[in-house]
Amino acid sequence: MNKTYCTAAFTHIYSDSAGNYKLCCHAYDDKNELKHFSSKDTAPFEFFLSDAMEDIRQRMIEGEEIGGCEKCYDIEREGFQSPRLFKYHSHIPKFQRFDVGDVTLKLRVFGNYCNLACYMCIPYNSSTRIKELKEANMFEEISKKDFDARIDVNQWKVMTEDILNHIDRVKHLHITGGEPLQLPKQYKFIESIPDDVAKNISLSFDTNFTELNYKGKNIFDYTERFFHTSFGISCDHFGDKLSWIRYPIDIKKFEDNLRFFKDNAPYNYKVRINVTTSILNVEDLFEIRDYYSDMGFEVDFTNTVNSPLYLNIKNHPNKEQLIKKYKNDKDMFYILRNLHRDRNEDEWKYALSYIKRLNAHRNSNFEELWPEYNV
């Protein structure tokens, strides 16, 4: 296997929070060779089967580095296992392929309704987040127009028809939002997939897991036709700190849903706690892992807040102590990599100012939860 080949180029269709197509969710924006493709005007398989993608695949096979893939190249040069290796083709050469097929679709096209206003969320990804920021007169300051991935009705029809016309190529649907378990378009789409096709497709959801029912039916009722279903549960703390970070989550209902899943999920369902690490939880990662592990769940620390960058853990004032704390833990590789980035004091000050203003609007108890920040 050469050092630039990646199965994502052959099996993965991904669009980001701005609606831009990329090779995967780890690809950088600034050097993305595919940034002229957008889900707002290009159907998924029109993009995937384009001459531009064919050119990238051929160049990968020949060992050429691809613009946007620098994250993996850099991690591997540092001597670590990158997403290219552990996520997309950890079983090479068994699954190495040079044709397109067994496609995973991860598209932000089902809507942005969400019942939570997580403090680090890209505003256009959550209707409740937009509402809160507008009420606090902070929307124009915090939001970025180029992150608006919403598409109109006509383009939605074009995209879904394109997917259904190529559904025989699809192996995995990775559904995000908004909050996907509350998005009507998501349910409408998966119900449109014929039974004889659905039985060969796996589903995965990025979800806050606060609501498992839709129109009187449980999520199991909607997904039982599919081969396998998994849930990546966005959860960044527990108790009152989780309530502040993922405001206004109902902690009791959330934990009741976790227990319900653990007690009732069929054998072909899986759940994992996905912690998005930011300046507000980076000191407590061991405690978070222990809390949910004790409940019987796997905990993942792959995700860190990079947009907005001022909430990234690189700016934490106690980063040196945190590096020492996590340096020997194999689960904390991405945490350590971010902590080693250059700190920006101005970003840190802005982060505290932003949190203080948001807390005032919520009339909440940030000062009690994080007294060390003296906000």
C-alpha positions in Angstrom: 0.0 0.0 0.0 1.4 3.4 -0.9 1.4 6.4 1.4 -1.5 8.4 -0.2 -4.0 5.7 -1.2 -7.2 5.9 0.9 -10.4 3.9 0.5 -12.5 7.0 1.3 -12.0 8.2 -2.2 -13.5 5.0 -3.6 -16.2 4.4 -1.0 -17.2 7.7 0.7 -19.4 10.6 -0.2 -19.2 13.4 2.4 -20.4 17.0 2.6 -19.5 19.3 5.4 -21.4 21.9 7.4 -21.0 24.4 4.6 -22.4 21.9 2.1 -19.0 21.4 0.5 -18.0 18.0 -0.7 -14.7 16.6 0.6 -13.0 13.2 0.6 -13.9 12.7 4.3 -14.7 14.6 7.5 -11.0 14.9 8.3 -10.1 16.7 5.1 -8.9 20.3 5.5 -10.9 23.2 4.1 -8.2 25.5 2.8 -6.5 23.0 0.5 -9.6 21.0 -0.4 -9.3 20.3 -4.2 -13.0 19.6 -4.4 -14.3 22.8 -2.8 -16.0 23.9 -6.0 -18.5 21.0 -5.6 -21.4 21.8 -3.3 -24.5 19.8 -2.2 -26.5 23.0 -3.0 -26.1 22.5 -6.7 -24.5 19.0 -7.3 -26.1 15.6 -6.6 -24.0 13.2 -4.5 -23.3 10.6 -7.3 -22.8 13.4 -9.8 -19.9 14.5 -7.6 -18.7 11.0 -6.8 -18.5 9.8 -10.4 -17.1 13.1 -11.7 -13.9 13.5 -13.7 -12.4 15.4 -10.8 -12.9 12.4 -8.4 -11.6 10.0 -11.0 -8.5 12.1 -11.3 -7.9 12.1 -7.5 -8.4 8.3 -7.4 -5.8 7.8 -10.1 -3.3 10.1 -8.5 -3.8 8.3 -5.1 -3.0 5.0 -6.8 0.1 6.5 -8.2 1.2 7.7 -4.8 0.6 11.5 -5.2 -0.4 13.5 -2.2 -3.9 15.1 -2.5 -4.8 18.6 -1.4 -7.0 18.5 1.7 -5.5 15.2 3.0 -2.6 16.8 4.9 -4.0 15.9 8.3 -3.4 12.2 7.7 0.0 12.7 6.0 1.2 14.8 9.0 0.0 12.3 11.6 1.7 9.5 9.8 4.9 11.5 9.5 4.8 11.9 13.3 4.7 8.1 13.6 1.1 7.7 14.6 -1.9 5.9 13.0 -4.0 8.4 11.0 -7.7 8.2 10.1 -6.6 7.0 6.7 -5.2 3.9 8.3 -7.3 3.1 11.3 -10.7 4.4 10.1 -10.9 3.9 6.4 -8.9 0.8 5.6 -7.4 -0.8 8.7 -7.7 -4.2 7.1 -5.6 -3.5 4.0 -5.0 -5.3 1.7 -8.2 -7.3 2.3 -10.5 -4.3 1.6 -8.3 -2.4 -0.7 -10.1 -1.5 -3.9 -9.5 0.5 -7.1 -13.2 0.8 -8.2 -16.1 2.7 -6.7 -18.6 0.7 -4.6 -19.9 -0.2 -1.2 -20.5 3.5 -0.8 -20.9 5.3 2.6 -23.1 8.4 2.3 -22.5 11.1 5.0 -24.4 14.2 3.9 -25.8 17.1 5.8 -29.0 17.4 3.8 -31.9 16.4 6.0 -32.5 19.7 7.7 -31.2 21.5 10.8 -34.0 21.2 13.3 -32.4 20.5 16.7 -33.9 20.8 20.2 -30.5 21.8 21.8 -28.3 24.9 21.6 -24.9 23.4 22.3 -22.5 26.2 23.1 -19.9 25.1 20.5 -22.2 24.1 17.7 -21.9 25.7 14.3 -25.1 27.8 14.4 -26.5 26.7 11.1 -26.5 23.1 12.3 -29.1 23.7 14.9 -32.4 25.7 14.7 -32.4 26.1 18.5 -28.9 27.4 18.5 -29.8 30.0 15.8 -32.8 31.1 17.9 -30.8 31.5 21.1 -28.0 33.5 19.5 -30.5 35.8 17.8 -32.3 36.4 21.1 -28.9 37.2 22.7 -28.0 39.5 19.8 -25.0 37.3 19.0 -26.0 35.6 15.8 -24.2 37.8 13.3 -21.1 37.8 15.4 -20.9 34.0 16.0 -22.3 32.6 12.7 -20.5 32.3 9.4 -22.6 32.6 6.3 -20.4 30.1 4.4 -21.4 27.4 6.9 -25.1 27.4 5.8 -25.5 24.0 4.1 -29.3 24.2 3.9 -30.7 23.3 0.4 -34.0 24.2 -1.2 -36.9 21.8 -2.0 -35.9 21.3 -5.6 -32.3 20.4 -4.8 -33.5 18.1 -2.1 -35.6 16.2 -4.6 -32.7 16.1 -7.0 -30.4 14.7 -4.3 -32.7 12.0 -3.0 -33.6 10.9 -6.5 -29.9 10.7 -7.3 -29.3 8.6 -4.2 -32.2 6.2 -4.9 -31.1 5.8 -8.5 -27.7 4.6 -7.3 -29.0 2.9 -4.1 -27.5 -0.5 -5.3 -24.0 1.1 -4.8 -24.8 2.2 -1.2 -23.6 0.1 1.7 -23.9 2.6 4.6 -25.9 5.7 5.4 -24.4 8.0 8.0 -27.2 10.4 9.0 -26.5 13.7 10.7 -28.4 17.0 11.3 -29.6 19.0 13.1 -30.9 16.2 15.3 -31.5 13.3 12.9 -33.9 11.4 15.1 -36.3 14.4 14.9 -36.0 15.2 11.2 -39.0 14.4 9.1 -36.9 14.3 5.9 -34.6 11.7 7.3 -37.5 9.4 8.1 -39.2 10.0 4.8 -35.9 9.1 3.0 -35.1 5.9 4.9 -38.7 4.7 4.5 -38.4 5.2 0.7 -35.6 2.6 0.5 -37.1 -0.8 -0.7 -37.0 -3.6 1.8 -34.8 -5.8 -0.4 -32.2 -3.1 -0.6 -32.5 -1.9 3.1 -31.6 -5.4 4.4 -28.1 -4.9 2.9 -27.5 -1.3 4.2 -26.2 -0.2 7.6 -27.4 3.0 9.2 -25.5 5.2 11.6 -26.8 8.4 13.3 -25.0 11.3 14.9 -27.6 12.1 17.6 -28.1 13.8 21.0 -30.3 10.8 21.9 -32.9 13.0 23.7 -35.8 11.7 21.7 -36.2 8.1 20.5 -39.8 8.3 19.2 -41.2 9.9 16.1 -45.0 10.0 15.2 -45.8 7.4 17.8 -43.2 4.9 16.8 -39.8 4.0 18.3 -36.6 4.4 16.4 -36.3 0.6 16.3 -39.5 0.4 14.3 -38.0 2.6 11.6 -34.7 0.9 11.4 -35.4 -2.8 11.9 -35.5 -3.3 8.1 -31.8 -2.5 7.8 -28.8 -4.7 8.2 -27.2 -2.9 11.2 -27.8 0.3 13.1 -25.4 2.3 15.2 -25.7 5.5 17.2 -22.9 8.0 17.8 -24.2 9.8 20.8 -23.0 13.4 21.1 -22.4 13.8 24.9 -19.6 15.9 26.4 -20.0 15.6 30.1 -22.5 14.4 32.7 -24.9 16.1 35.2 -25.0 19.9 35.4 -22.0 20.5 33.2 -23.6 18.5 30.4 -26.7 20.6 31.0 -24.7 23.8 30.4 -22.7 22.6 27.4 -25.6 21.0 25.6 -28.3 23.4 26.8 -31.2 22.8 27.5 -30.8 19.0 27.6 -33.1 17.0 30.0 -30.5 14.9 31.8 -32.9 12.5 33.3 -34.6 11.7 30.0 -31.3 11.4 28.2 -30.0 8.9 30.7 -33.3 7.0 30.7 -32.9 6.7 26.9 -29.4 5.3 27.4 -30.7 2.7 29.8 -33.7 1.9 27.6 -31.3 1.3 24.7 -29.0 -0.9 26.7 -31.9 -3.0 28.0 -33.9 -3.3 24.7 -31.7 -2.9 21.7 -31.6 -5.9 19.3 -28.3 -7.6 18.8 -27.6 -5.7 15.5 -27.7 -2.3 17.2 -24.7 -0.5 18.7 -24.2 2.7 20.6 -21.1 4.8 21.5 -20.6 8.0 23.5 -18.8 10.5 21.3 -17.2 13.3 23.4 -16.5 16.5 21.6 -13.6 18.0 23.6 -13.5 21.7 24.2 -12.1 24.1 26.8 -15.1 23.3 29.2 -14.5 19.5 29.5 -10.9 18.9 28.7 -9.9 18.7 32.4 -12.6 16.0 33.1 -12.1 13.4 30.4 -11.1 10.6 32.7 -14.2 11.3 34.9 -16.4 11.4 31.8 -15.0 8.1 30.5 -15.5 6.4 33.9 -19.0 7.7 34.2 -20.3 6.3 30.9 -18.1 3.2 31.0 -19.7 2.3 34.4 -23.1 2.6 32.5 -21.8 0.0 30.0 -20.9 2.3 27.1 -17.9 2.7 24.9 -16.5 6.3 25.0 -14.7 8.0 22.1 -12.5 11.1 22.2 -11.7 11.5 18.5 -13.6 14.8 18.1 -12.3 18.2 19.3 -13.9 21.6 18.7 -12.0 23.4 15.8 -14.8 25.7 14.7 -15.0 28.0 16.5 -11.2 27.8 17.0 -11.3 29.9 20.2 -13.0 27.0 22.0 -10.3 24.6 21.0 -8.3 23.0 23.9 -5.0 24.4 22.6 -6.0 27.7 24.3 -6.5 26.2 27.7 -4.2 27.9 30.3 -3.4 24.6 32.1 -2.5 22.8 28.9 1.0 21.7 30.2 -0.6 20.0 33.2 -3.2 18.4 30.8 -0.5 17.1 28.6 1.1 15.4 31.5 -2.3 14.0 32.7 -3.2 12.4 29.4 0.2 11.6 27.8 0.2 7.9 28.6 -3.4 7.2 27.7 -4.0 5.6 24.2 -7.5 7.1 24.0 -6.2 10.6 24.2 -4.1 10.8 21.0 -6.2 13.5 19.4 -6.5 15.4 22.7 -2.7 15.5 23.0 -2.2 16.5 19.4 -4.5 19.5 19.9 -2.9 20.4 23.2 0.5 20.6 21.5 -0.8 23.3 19.1 0.2 26.9 19.7 -1.9 28.7 22.3 -3.6 32.0 21.5 -4.3 34.2 24.5 -6.6 36.5 22.5 -8.7 33.6 21.5 -8.9 32.4 25.1 -10.0 35.9 26.2 -12.7 36.0 23.5 -13.9 32.5 24.5 -14.4 33.6 28.1 -16.2 36.8 26.9 -18.5 34.7 24.6 -19.3 32.2 27.4 -20.0 35.0 29.9 -22.5 36.7 27.5 -24.2 33.4 26.7 -24.4 32.5 30.3 -26.0 35.9 31.1 -28.6 35.4 28.4 -29.4 31.9 29.8 -29.4 33.3 33.4 -27.5 30.1 34.2 -24.9 29.0 36.7 -21.6 28.8 34.8 -19.7 30.5 37.6 -20.7 27.8 40.0 -19.8 25.0 37.6 -16.5 26.4 36.5 -15.3 28.7 39.3 -11.7 28.4 38.2 -12.5 30.5 35.1 -13.7 33.4 37.3 -16.2 34.6 34.7 
